[in-house]
């Protein structure tokens, strides 16, 4: 029977444990070296966290800060950012500079010239009494025709041999003989046409003739359909193709 040598066994066991501990230490050192090298490689390959965040912002619509002009410190606590100059702003500035250099036009008084077209004023074709009013809707009794009829103009009482005058500046557009209203002259005044009826034939203005306010239209004679009303001028206004009240038109 073999004797058990405790000392020898203990010595062998100690050696085994020592070798195992050394192996563990070497393995830990190796893992540490590998981890350190791996981290270094990852840092050299992966971008910075702040850069990655900025890239994400740019992809979601936030403007890239590299496109902005650098800020300028203007005071102790003041920081202003220079905005990029656009082509539109440059054009506006150029236009403003051109406008500043343009020479304004002046009147004799020195004020800036403004083009104003003065409204024409009118006078009556004769200063006699109005003996029949404008009545386009309500019929009036006609002593000459012995009936009731509307009246598209006004009748102005005159003396024999009186003349009708132009109510303003205009041009003779028509000269005609009307069976009811006699020898008639129409004058274009721009915004309307005036009709002078009952003139003496052969003693009036002609077609195309230019007239000034107060110029003679012709000698007043007789209105056939109103002969019993006595000597008078039958006067009408045609505006936009329709009869208009002469007194309102003349103001």
Secondary structure in CASP SS format (residue, H / E / C, confidence):
PFRMAT SS
TARGET T0000
AUTHOR 0000-0000-0000
METHOD secondary structure of the structure
MODEL  1
X C 1.00
X C 1.00
X C 1.00
X C 1.00
X C 1.00
X H 1.00
X H 1.00
X H 1.00
X H 1.00
X H 1.00
X H 1.00
X H 1.00
X H 1.00
X H 1.00
X H 1.00
X H 1.00
X H 1.00
X H 1.00
X H 1.00
X H 1.00
X H 1.00
X H 1.00
X H 1.00
X H 1.00
X H 1.00
X H 1.00
X H 1.00
X H 1.00
X H 1.00
X H 1.00
X H 1.00
X H 1.00
X H 1.00
X H 1.00
X H 1.00
X H 1.00
X H 1.00
X H 1.00
X H 1.00
X H 1.00
X H 1.00
X H 1.00
X H 1.00
X H 1.00
X H 1.00
X C 1.00
X C 1.00
X C 1.00
X H 1.00
X H 1.00
X H 1.00
X H 1.00
X H 1.00
X H 1.00
X H 1.00
X H 1.00
X H 1.00
X H 1.00
X H 1.00
X C 1.00
X C 1.00
X C 1.00
X C 1.00
X C 1.00
X H 1.00
X H 1.00
X H 1.00
X C 1.00
X C 1.00
X C 1.00
X E 1.00
X E 1.00
X E 1.00
X C 1.00
X C 1.00
X C 1.00
X C 1.00
X C 1.00
X E 1.00
X E 1.00
X E 1.00
X C 1.00
X C 1.00
X C 1.00
X C 1.00
X C 1.00
X H 1.00
X H 1.00
X H 1.00
X H 1.00
X H 1.00
X H 1.00
X H 1.00
X H 1.00
X H 1.00
X H 1.00
X H 1.00
X H 1.00
X H 1.00
X H 1.00
X H 1.00
X C 1.00
X C 1.00
X C 1.00
X C 1.00
X E 1.00
X C 1.00
X C 1.00
X C 1.00
X C 1.00
X C 1.00
X E 1.00
X C 1.00
X C 1.00
X C 1.00
X C 1.00
X C 1.00
X C 1.00
X C 1.00
X C 1.00
X C 1.00
X C 1.00
X C 1.00
X C 1.00
X C 1.00
X C 1.00
X C 1.00
X C 1.00
X C 1.00
X E 1.00
X E 1.00
X E 1.00
X C 1.00
X C 1.00
X E 1.00
X E 1.00
X E 1.00
X E 1.00
X E 1.00
X E 1.00
X E 1.00
X E 1.00
X C 1.00
X C 1.00
X C 1.00
X C 1.00
X E 1.00
X E 1.00
X E 1.00
X E 1.00
X E 1.00
X C 1.00
X C 1.00
X E 1.00
X E 1.00
X E 1.00
X E 1.00
X C 1.00
X C 1.00
X C 1.00
X C 1.00
X C 1.00
X E 1.00
X E 1.00
X E 1.00
X C 1.00
X C 1.00
X C 1.00
X C 1.00
X E 1.00
X E 1.00
X E 1.00
X E 1.00
X E 1.00
X E 1.00
X E 1.00
X E 1.00
X E 1.00
X C 1.00
X C 1.00
X C 1.00
X E 1.00
X E 1.00
X E 1.00
X E 1.00
X E 1.00
X E 1.00
X E 1.00
X C 1.00
X C 1.00
X C 1.00
X C 1.00
X E 1.00
X E 1.00
X E 1.00
X E 1.00
X E 1.00
X E 1.00
X E 1.00
X E 1.00
X E 1.00
X E 1.00
X E 1.00
X E 1.00
X C 1.00
X C 1.00
X C 1.00
X C 1.00
X C 1.00
X E 1.00
X E 1.00
X C 1.00
X C 1.00
X C 1.00
X C 1.00
X E 1.00
X E 1.00
X E 1.00
X E 1.00
X E 1.00
X C 1.00
X C 1.00
X C 1.00
X H 1.00
X H 1.00
X H 1.00
X H 1.00
X H 1.00
X H 1.00
X C 1.00
X C 1.00
X E 1.00
X E 1.00
X E 1.00
X E 1.00
X E 1.00
X E 1.00
X E 1.00
X E 1.00
X C 1.00
X C 1.00
X E 1.00
X E 1.00
X E 1.00
X C 1.00
X H 1.00
X H 1.00
X H 1.00
X H 1.00
X H 1.00
X C 1.00
END
